[in-house]
């Protein structure tokens, strides 16, 4: 179980299923993946790992869920002091107050969670004993996937109200890797339901059954949102409070989950992969689903309005004040021949070498990643939140780094940066490196957003 579960790598999504303690499930909508030819994807870009496991292998090797999974986890007491600087004496008190044993953690529960979330999202995966079977009483091996359908197409396939390309009216789009439930087949067409859209798609662009489950499981991504009464939570090198503290995570931050063991989640963050206590995390499993024609039009209109508002604010409120005698103002970078995005990028680059400060927003005295992005854009009259997670949904979506322009923001797990062109970003990286320039693809990109 450990081996197979740890092999699961995840990818981009559009629909999200929010999970509390992996039992209570709330389905919520997310924006369309496609915008226009200029800004084609209003969703996350994706990247696959090459260390993946098939469902058939999983079914042959997976044990029944650990009987202890239903037991409440004990509090790990691993919240950090609200200050970004924690003294050794305080840190020792935090560590010594926790009851953590030296026993090996139980196997990862991510695989079961992903497959059960597919069931909750689509209604297409059922236990053999009937629909009234409880989640806990149905193991992965007992599930069947006859009604699960997943799109396998280069970009997207149209959903029509009638199974004929010429006579059927387009009612939505089914993006590549989207999940849905199969209803019936007619003349090579599949009638499906995905998200809020029901209609017909060409069967040649979809896969069904166990093959679809394998595919969907590989494409799903699990995210964790920090929820702590204090402002910060310790991130550690191992799944133990006795292990080295390698960084901090803040209330509301969102991270990609790599693995999950008893009481701990392994997340991807700027300092490297780290373990945090699940007592202070809420989880969501993300999938792609179909987008209706109406919903896509509404999303396009909303993003267009936001871009226009930001450009209007920038034209009126770009600051002519510098951050100090050695720095130029934002207005000095704005010319008739350069784009406003290029001005943002050039303004941001002048702060390379300045310090990283956790929770900071000063471009000269120190800022963290989202504080840096927020303060750069503040000089151009645009208000952004001090949250890398929130930055994933601002402005308009861009279809990956290949279509990024200077001034776009690039979002990673628990991190955000400003694209400066030529495949590079400027960002407040870590306390060790400060504000620096990096290749944009140094980590897996989760989203690219256009602000201006």
C-alpha positions in Angstrom: 0.0 0.0 0.0 2.8 2.4 0.9 4.6 1.8 -2.3 1.7 2.1 -4.6 0.1 5.1 -2.9 3.4 7.0 -2.9 3.7 6.5 -6.6 0.7 8.6 -7.4 1.6 12.0 -8.9 -1.0 14.6 -9.6 -2.0 17.1 -12.3 -4.2 20.0 -13.3 -7.9 20.5 -12.6 -10.8 22.6 -13.0 -13.5 21.2 -10.6 -12.8 20.9 -6.9 -14.2 18.7 -4.2 -13.6 20.1 -0.8 -13.0 17.5 1.9 -13.0 17.9 5.7 -11.2 15.0 7.3 -11.7 13.1 4.0 -15.2 12.1 5.0 -17.6 15.0 4.6 -17.6 16.1 0.9 -18.9 19.4 -0.6 -18.9 19.8 -4.3 -18.1 23.3 -5.5 -17.7 24.9 -9.0 -14.5 26.3 -10.5 -14.0 28.4 -13.6 -13.6 27.2 -17.1 -10.3 25.9 -18.4 -10.5 27.8 -21.7 -10.8 31.5 -22.2 -9.8 32.8 -25.7 -7.0 32.2 -28.2 -5.0 34.8 -26.2 -5.9 33.6 -22.7 -7.1 30.1 -23.4 -7.3 28.4 -20.0 -9.2 29.7 -17.1 -7.8 27.0 -14.9 -4.6 25.2 -13.8 -1.9 24.0 -16.2 -0.6 20.6 -15.4 2.5 18.4 -15.3 2.7 14.7 -14.8 5.3 12.8 -12.8 6.6 9.6 -14.3 6.4 7.5 -11.1 2.7 6.4 -11.3 0.8 3.3 -10.6 -2.1 1.7 -12.6 -5.4 0.8 -11.0 -4.9 -2.9 -11.9 -1.6 -3.0 -10.0 -3.2 -1.1 -7.1 -6.1 -3.5 -6.9 -3.8 -6.5 -6.7 -1.6 -5.0 -4.0 -3.8 -2.8 -1.8 -4.9 -4.0 1.6 -8.2 -3.1 3.2 -8.2 0.4 4.7 -6.4 0.6 8.0 -8.9 0.0 10.8 -7.4 2.9 12.6 -8.4 5.4 9.8 -11.7 6.1 11.5 -10.1 7.0 14.8 -9.6 10.6 15.5 -6.0 11.8 15.2 -4.4 13.2 18.3 -3.3 16.8 18.2 0.3 17.2 17.3 0.7 20.6 18.8 3.0 21.7 16.1 1.8 25.2 15.6 4.5 27.8 15.5 4.7 31.1 17.3 3.0 33.9 15.4 6.4 35.6 15.0 8.4 34.7 11.9 11.4 34.5 14.2 11.1 31.8 16.9 13.6 31.5 19.6 15.1 28.1 20.4 13.6 28.0 23.8 10.1 28.5 22.5 10.7 26.0 19.7 11.9 23.4 22.2 8.7 23.9 24.3 6.6 23.4 21.2 8.4 20.1 20.4 8.5 18.7 23.9 4.7 19.4 24.4 3.8 17.0 21.6 3.0 13.3 22.1 4.6 11.7 19.0 5.8 8.1 19.1 8.6 6.5 17.2 6.3 4.0 15.5 6.1 3.8 11.7 3.2 5.9 10.4 0.4 4.0 8.7 0.2 3.7 4.9 -0.8 6.6 2.8 -4.5 7.2 2.4 -4.3 9.4 -0.7 -5.1 6.6 -3.2 -8.4 5.5 -1.5 -9.3 9.2 -1.1 -8.9 10.0 -4.7 -10.9 7.1 -6.0 -13.7 7.7 -3.5 -13.7 11.4 -4.5 -14.2 10.4 -8.1 -17.3 8.5 -6.9 -18.6 11.5 -5.0 -17.9 13.9 -7.9 -19.5 11.9 -10.7 -21.7 9.2 -9.1 -20.1 6.9 -11.7 -18.1 4.7 -9.3 -20.3 2.3 -7.2 -19.8 -0.4 -4.7 -20.8 -3.8 -5.9 -23.4 -4.2 -3.1 -25.5 -1.2 -4.1 -25.7 2.6 -4.0 -26.6 2.6 -0.3 -23.3 1.1 0.7 -21.4 3.4 3.1 -18.0 4.8 2.1 -16.3 3.0 4.9 -17.8 -0.4 4.1 -16.7 -0.4 0.5 -13.0 -1.0 -0.3 -11.4 0.1 -3.5 -11.3 -3.5 -4.7 -15.1 -3.8 -4.4 -15.8 -0.7 -6.5 -16.7 -1.0 -10.2 -16.1 1.7 -12.8 -18.5 0.7 -15.5 -20.2 4.2 -15.6 -17.0 6.3 -15.2 -16.0 8.2 -18.3 -12.9 10.4 -18.8 -12.1 12.6 -21.8 -8.9 11.8 -23.6 -8.4 14.4 -26.2 -5.8 17.0 -27.2 -7.6 20.0 -25.8 -11.4 19.5 -25.4 -14.4 18.0 -27.1 -17.8 19.6 -27.6 -20.8 18.3 -25.8 -23.9 18.5 -27.9 -27.6 18.2 -27.2 -28.1 15.5 -29.9 -25.7 12.7 -31.1 -24.9 14.3 -34.4 -22.2 16.8 -35.3 -24.3 18.7 -37.8 -27.7 18.5 -36.0 -26.6 18.7 -32.4 -26.2 22.1 -30.8 -23.1 22.7 -28.6 -24.1 23.0 -24.9 -20.6 22.8 -23.4 -17.0 21.6 -23.5 -15.4 18.5 -22.0 -11.7 19.4 -21.4 -9.0 16.7 -21.7 -8.9 14.5 -18.6 -12.3 15.6 -17.3 -14.4 13.1 -15.4 -18.1 12.3 -15.8 -20.7 9.6 -15.6 -21.7 7.5 -18.6 -25.4 7.3 -19.3 -25.9 5.5 -22.7 -24.3 4.9 -26.1 -25.8 5.5 -29.5 -24.1 5.2 -32.9 -20.6 5.8 -31.5 -21.7 8.7 -29.3 -21.7 8.7 -25.5 -24.3 10.4 -23.5 -22.6 11.7 -20.3 -23.1 14.0 -17.3 -20.1 16.0 -16.1 -20.4 18.9 -13.7 -23.6 20.7 -14.6 -23.5 19.6 -18.3 -25.4 16.7 -19.7 -25.2 15.8 -23.4 -23.5 13.8 -26.1 -19.8 13.4 -27.0 -18.0 11.3 -29.6 -17.0 8.1 -28.0 -13.7 8.0 -29.7 -12.6 10.9 -27.5 -13.4 9.2 -24.2 -12.4 6.2 -22.2 -14.6 4.2 -19.8 -14.4 1.7 -17.0 -11.3 0.7 -15.2 -9.1 2.3 -17.8 -10.8 5.6 -17.1 -10.3 5.1 -13.4 -6.6 4.5 -13.9 -6.4 7.7 -16.0 -8.5 9.8 -13.6 -6.5 8.7 -10.6 -3.2 9.8 -12.2 -4.6 13.2 -13.2 -6.2 14.1 -9.9 -4.4 16.4 -7.5 -4.8 16.7 -3.7 -4.3 20.1 -2.1 -4.2 21.1 1.5 -5.2 24.5 3.0 -3.6 25.6 6.2 -6.1 26.3 9.0 -4.5 27.2 12.3 -5.5 29.4 15.2 -2.0 30.8 15.2 -0.6 32.7 12.2 2.0 30.0 11.3 2.5 26.3 11.3 5.9 24.5 11.4 7.0 22.5 8.3 9.4 19.7 9.0 11.9 17.5 7.3 10.2 14.3 8.5 6.8 13.3 9.9 7.7 14.0 13.5 7.9 17.1 15.7 11.4 15.9 16.6 12.6 16.4 13.0 14.3 19.5 11.7 12.1 22.6 11.1 12.7 23.7 7.5 10.1 26.5 7.3 6.7 27.8 8.1 3.3 27.9 6.5 0.6 30.4 7.1 -3.1 30.5 7.6 -4.9 30.1 4.3 -1.9 29.0 2.3 -2.6 26.2 -0.2 -0.1 23.4 -1.0 0.0 20.4 -3.2 0.0 17.2 -1.2 2.6 14.6 -2.2 1.8 12.0 0.4 -0.3 11.5 3.5 0.5 9.3 6.5 -1.0 9.0 10.0 -1.3 12.5 11.3 1.0 14.1 8.7 0.9 15.4 5.2 3.9 15.8 2.9 3.6 19.1 0.9 5.6 20.8 -1.8 6.8 24.2 -0.7 9.6 26.7 -1.8 12.1 25.4 0.8 11.5 21.8 -0.5 9.2 19.0 0.3 8.1 19.1 4.0 5.8 17.5 6.5 3.1 19.3 8.4 0.5 18.1 10.9 -2.9 17.2 9.4 -4.6 18.6 12.5 -4.2 22.1 11.0 -5.0 21.2 7.3 -8.2 20.8 5.3 -8.0 18.8 2.1 -9.5 19.0 -1.3 -9.2 16.6 -4.3 -9.3 18.4 -7.6 -10.7 17.1 -10.9 -11.6 18.6 -14.2 -15.2 18.6 -15.2 -17.2 19.9 -18.2 -18.0 23.6 -18.5 -21.3 24.7 -20.0 -21.4 27.3 -22.8 -23.2 29.7 -20.5 -20.8 29.4 -17.7 -17.8 29.8 -20.0 -19.3 33.0 -21.4 -19.9 34.4 -17.9 -16.3 33.5 -16.9 -14.9 35.2 -20.0 -16.9 38.4 -19.3 -15.8 38.4 -15.6 -12.1 38.1 -16.5 -12.3 40.7 -19.2 -13.9 43.2 -16.8 -11.2 42.5 -14.2 -8.4 43.1 -16.6 -10.0 46.3 -17.9 -10.4 47.5 -14.3 -6.8 46.7 -13.4 -5.5 48.6 -16.6 -7.7 51.6 -15.7 -6.3 51.6 -12.2 -2.8 51.3 -13.5 -3.2 54.2 -15.9 -4.4 56.5 -13.1 -2.5 55.3 -10.0 0.9 54.1 -11.1 3.2 55.5 -8.5 5.8 58.2 -9.3 7.5 57.7 -6.0 10.5 55.5 -5.6 11.2 53.0 -2.8 14.5 54.8 -2.0 17.3 56.8 -3.5 18.7 53.7 -5.3 15.4 52.7 -6.9 13.3 54.0 -9.8 9.6 54.6 -9.5 7.0 52.4 -11.2 6.0 55.4 -13.4 9.6 55.7 -14.8 9.3 52.3 -16.4 6.0 53.1 -18.1 6.6 54.3 -21.7 4.5 54.6 -24.8 6.5 51.8 -26.5 6.5 49.2 -23.7 3.6 47.3 -22.3 2.4 47.8 -18.8 3.3 44.2 -18.1 6.9 44.8 -19.1 7.0 47.9 -16.9 5.9 45.7 -14.0 8.6 43.1 -14.7 11.4 45.8 -15.0 10.3 47.5 -11.9 10.3 44.2 -9.9 13.8 43.2 -11.1 15.5 46.2 -9.4 14.8 44.6 -6.0 16.8 41.5 -6.7 19.2 40.9 -3.9 17.0 42.3 -1.2 16.0 40.0 1.7 13.2 37.5 2.1 11.2 38.1 5.3 8.4 35.8 6.2 5.2 37.8 6.4 7.0 40.9 5.0 5.8 43.3 2.3 8.7 45.7 2.0 10.5 45.7 -1.4 13.6 47.0 0.2 13.6 45.7 3.8 12.1 42.3 3.1 9.1 40.5 1.8 7.8 37.0 1.3 6.6 35.7 -2.0 3.1 37.0 -2.0 4.1 40.2 -0.2 6.6 40.9 -2.9 4.0 40.4 -5.7 1.4 42.4 -3.8 3.8 45.3 -3.2 5.1 45.4 -6.8 1.5 45.6 -8.1 0.5 48.1 -5.5 3.0 50.5 -7.2 0.9 50.1 -10.4 -2.4 50.8 -8.7 -3.5 47.2 -8.5 -4.6 45.6 -5.2 -3.7 41.9 -4.6 -4.1 39.9 -1.5 -1.1 38.8 0.7 -1.7 35.1 -0.2 -0.1 32.9 -2.8 -3.2 30.7 -2.8 -5.6 33.6 -3.5 -3.3 34.8 -6.4 -4.2 31.7 -8.3 -7.7 33.1 -9.1 -7.0 36.8 -9.8 -7.0 38.3 -13.3 -7.4 36.0 -16.2 -5.9 32.5 -16.8 -3.1 32.0 -19.3 -2.5 28.7 -21.0 0.8 27.8 -19.4 4.3 29.3 -19.5 4.4 29.1 -23.3 1.9 31.9 -23.5 3.1 33.9 -20.5 4.0 37.6 -21.0 6.1 39.8 -18.8 4.1 40.9 -15.7 2.0 37.8 -15.5 2.1 36.0 -12.2 3.2 32.4 -12.0 1.7 30.2 -9.2 3.3 27.2 -7.6 2.4 25.0 -4.6 2.6 27.6 -1.7 4.5 30.1 -3.8 4.0 32.9 -6.4 6.3 34.9 -8.7 6.3 37.5 -11.4 7.2 36.4 -15.0 9.8 38.7 -16.6 10.1 37.1 -20.0 12.6 34.6 -21.6 11.3 31.8 -19.4 12.3 33.5 -16.2 10.7 34.8 -13.0 11.6 37.2 -10.3 10.5 36.2 -6.8 11.1 36.4 -3.1 12.3 32.8 -2.7 13.5 31.9 0.8 15.3 33.4 3.7 18.5 31.9 2.4 18.3 33.3 -1.1 16.2 36.4 -0.8 14.7 38.1 -3.9 16.1 36.5 -7.0 15.6 35.6 -10.6 15.0 31.9 -11.5 13.9 29.8 -14.5 10.1 29.7 -14.4 10.0 26.0 -14.8 12.2 25.2 -11.8 9.1 23.8 -10.1 5.8 22.5 -11.3 3.7 25.4 -12.4 0.1 25.2 -11.2 -1.3 28.4 -12.8 -0.3 31.5 -14.8 -2.5 34.5 -14.3 -2.6 37.8 -16.2 -3.3 40.9 -14.1 -2.9 43.7 -16.7 
